[in-house]
């Protein structure tokens, strides 16, 4: 049986981006460009999956993110 989920709403996508922003902030990491990918939100092509754009970051932020992920993987 195939699992048919309804496409994410703008609220779902925004909430997801905010949850990720908050989780990263808890580790001292800020991705200034993190946002809902608006073209994906406007898409009518099914299935609309919804994307969160992580955007660009500087080397220090990328290294901090990598360090947090490595530490979490070691748990």
Secondary structure, DSSP 8 states (H G I E B T S, - for coil): ---------HHHHHHHHHHHHHHHHTTT---TT-EE-HHHHH--SSS----EE-----HHHHHHHHHHHHHHHT-
